[in-house]
Amino acid sequence: MSTSQAVKESPKPFSIGLLSRFKGEYYRWIKGIGLTAAGGALSYLLFPILNAYALQLGFFISMYGTLLALIRPGI
């Protein structure tokens, strides 16, 4: 095999990211749950610094994650 052929080969299956293996609803569901958890963690961690702004930020990120996981567009 020459060097030019080795460069043109497709990437190996294990190089694909974890979330890109899931398609459609599973991807949206996992992403939504992650955003919900991240919103809760952000409001908990940032509350001593930002007070009410941290609560608003955490609430809206959590709400976006919940809606992303529950609402299926195009139905």
Backbone as CSV, one residue per row, in Angstrom:
resi,resn,N_x,N_y,N_z,CA_x,CA_y,CA_z,C_x,C_y,C_z
1,MET,0.850,-1.175,0.000,0.000,0.000,0.000,0.895,1.238,0.000
2,SER,0.613,2.108,-0.895,1.414,3.326,-0.965,0.896,4.352,0.043
3,THR,1.657,5.403,0.227,1.297,6.439,1.197,0.029,7.176,0.780
4,SER,-0.170,7.390,-0.511,-1.351,8.121,-0.963,-2.625,7.327,-0.705
5,GLN,-2.565,5.999,-0.763,-3.744,5.193,-0.474,-4.068,5.206,1.018
6,ALA,-3.064,5.223,1.846,-3.294,5.229,3.289,-3.959,6.526,3.742
7,VAL,-3.658,7.616,3.085,-4.247,8.901,3.455,-5.715,8.950,3.070
8,LYS,-6.104,8.292,1.983,-7.467,8.369,1.473,-8.431,7.413,2.170
9,GLU,-7.963,6.533,3.041,-8.852,5.587,3.702,-9.820,6.319,4.625
10,SER,-10.991,5.721,4.779,-11.996,6.325,5.647,-11.590,6.162,7.106
11,PRO,-12.103,7.037,7.969,-11.745,6.934,9.386,-12.294,5.646,9.994
12,LYS,-11.659,5.182,11.013,-12.070,3.952,11.684,-13.351,4.194,12.483
13,PRO,-14.174,3.160,12.683,-15.441,3.345,13.407,-15.272,3.833,14.842
14,PHE,-14.166,3.483,15.508,-14.007,3.902,16.897,-13.651,5.375,17.026
15,SER,-13.355,6.046,15.920,-13.014,7.463,15.995,-14.246,8.359,15.995
16,ILE,-15.419,7.777,15.824,-16.658,8.546,15.825,-17.011,8.891,17.268
17,GLY,-17.482,10.119,17.498,-17.846,10.539,18.845,-19.001,9.728,19.400
18,LEU,-19.120,9.702,20.715,-20.136,8.891,21.367,-21.544,9.312,20.977
19,LEU,-21.850,10.610,21.032,-23.206,11.050,20.726,-23.539,10.962,19.253
20,SER,-22.544,10.994,18.375,-22.846,10.913,16.953,-23.235,9.503,16.537
21,ARG,-23.012,8.509,17.400,-23.453,7.149,17.090,-24.960,7.022,17.219
22,PHE,-25.561,7.824,18.074,-26.999,7.798,18.238,-27.619,8.705,17.190
23,LYS,-28.727,8.283,16.643,-29.383,9.076,15.613,-30.791,9.435,16.066
24,GLY,-31.286,10.540,15.611,-32.678,10.918,15.805,-33.050,11.198,17.245
25,GLU,-34.094,10.477,17.700,-34.673,10.746,19.010,-33.716,10.451,20.152
26,TYR,-32.926,9.406,20.026,-32.012,9.082,21.116,-30.988,10.201,21.328
27,TYR,-30.501,10.779,20.243,-29.545,11.882,20.340,-30.180,13.077,21.037
28,ARG,-31.395,13.430,20.635,-32.089,14.564,21.244,-32.380,14.289,22.713
29,TRP,-32.746,13.065,23.038,-33.096,12.708,24.402,-31.877,12.779,25.317
30,ILE,-30.767,12.225,24.860,-29.538,12.247,25.662,-29.021,13.677,25.823
31,LYS,-29.081,14.449,24.739,-28.639,15.843,24.809,-29.534,16.650,25.753
32,GLY,-30.840,16.420,25.718,-31.765,17.124,26.597,-31.541,16.805,28.062
33,ILE,-31.315,15.532,28.367,-31.049,15.148,29.755,-29.731,15.757,30.230
34,GLY,-28.741,15.784,29.354,-27.461,16.399,29.713,-27.595,17.883,29.988
35,LEU,-28.381,18.572,29.165,-28.590,20.006,29.392,-29.375,20.261,30.675
36,THR,-30.329,19.401,30.974,-31.088,19.553,32.213,-30.175,19.408,33.427
37,ALA,-29.328,18.407,33.396,-28.385,18.205,34.505,-27.368,19.343,34.583
38,ALA,-26.909,19.812,33.432,-25.940,20.912,33.419,-26.557,22.197,33.964
39,GLY,-27.822,22.452,33.644,-28.494,23.639,34.174,-28.614,23.602,35.687
40,GLY,-28.970,22.440,36.224,-29.043,22.302,37.681,-27.688,22.474,38.340
41,ALA,-26.665,21.894,37.743,-25.313,22.014,38.307,-24.809,23.451,38.236
42,LEU,-25.090,24.134,37.126,-24.649,25.528,37.002,-25.315,26.426,38.035
43,SER,-26.611,26.236,38.236,-27.278,27.084,39.228,-26.751,26.805,40.634
44,TYR,-26.419,25.561,40.932,-25.870,25.221,42.252,-24.462,25.790,42.427
45,LEU,-23.631,25.661,41.399,-22.238,26.092,41.519,-22.063,27.607,41.438
46,LEU,-22.882,28.263,40.631,-22.709,29.700,40.422,-23.536,30.567,41.365
47,PHE,-24.408,29.963,42.173,-25.261,30.776,43.037,-24.481,31.655,44.011
48,PRO,-23.397,31.179,44.645,-22.667,32.074,45.559,-22.056,33.289,44.857
49,ILE,-21.809,33.184,43.572,-21.161,34.279,42.845,-22.185,35.209,42.202
50,LEU,-23.175,34.625,41.510,-24.081,35.426,40.690,-25.485,35.596,41.269
51,ASN,-25.787,34.949,42.371,-27.085,35.030,43.048,-28.251,34.722,42.110
52,ALA,-29.158,35.664,41.921,-30.372,35.406,41.142,-30.069,35.135,39.672
53,TYR,-29.009,35.707,39.156,-28.674,35.467,37.750,-28.286,34.008,37.518
54,ALA,-27.635,33.397,38.491,-27.275,31.982,38.371,-28.523,31.111,38.386
55,LEU,-29.497,31.479,39.211,-30.745,30.721,39.239,-31.488,30.843,37.917
56,GLN,-31.506,32.040,37.347,-32.153,32.217,36.047,-31.440,31.429,34.962
57,LEU,-30.127,31.491,34.948,-29.347,30.759,33.953,-29.595,29.259,34.071
58,GLY,-29.524,28.737,35.282,-29.759,27.314,35.491,-31.168,26.902,35.124
59,PHE,-32.151,27.739,35.468,-33.537,27.426,35.141,-33.754,27.367,33.640
60,PHE,-33.251,28.345,32.906,-33.500,28.370,31.468,-32.741,27.271,30.727
61,ILE,-31.538,26.937,31.178,-30.817,25.828,30.547,-31.524,24.509,30.847
62,SER,-31.999,24.340,32.073,-32.735,23.127,32.423,-34.047,23.037,31.658
63,MET,-34.734,24.158,31.524,-35.992,24.157,30.784,-35.753,23.819,29.317
64,TYR,-34.715,24.385,28.712,-34.393,24.075,27.322,-34.068,22.592,27.162
65,GLY,-33.302,22.032,28.083,-32.970,20.614,28.012,-34.190,19.727,28.158
66,THR,-35.089,20.092,29.072,-36.309,19.309,29.256,-37.187,19.366,28.020
67,LEU,-37.356,20.546,27.457,-38.169,20.670,26.248,-37.531,19.948,25.067
68,LEU,-36.218,19.995,24.980,-35.517,19.300,23.903,-35.730,17.795,24.004
69,ALA,-35.757,17.269,25.225,-35.943,15.830,25.405,-37.392,15.406,25.189
70,LEU,-38.350,16.267,25.508,-39.754,15.862,25.479,-40.480,16.176,24.181
71,ILE,-40.176,17.296,23.556,-40.930,17.730,22.379,-40.273,17.191,21.121
72,ARG,-41.073,16.552,20.303,-40.588,16.013,19.033,-41.116,16.898,17.904
73,PRO,-40.267,17.651,17.240,-40.748,18.522,16.161,-41.162,17.706,14.942
74,GLY,-42.103,18.217,14.216,-42.512,17.583,12.970,-43.593,16.538,13.119
75,ILE,-44.245,16.492,14.275,-45.326,15.505,14.439,-46.640,16.182,14.165
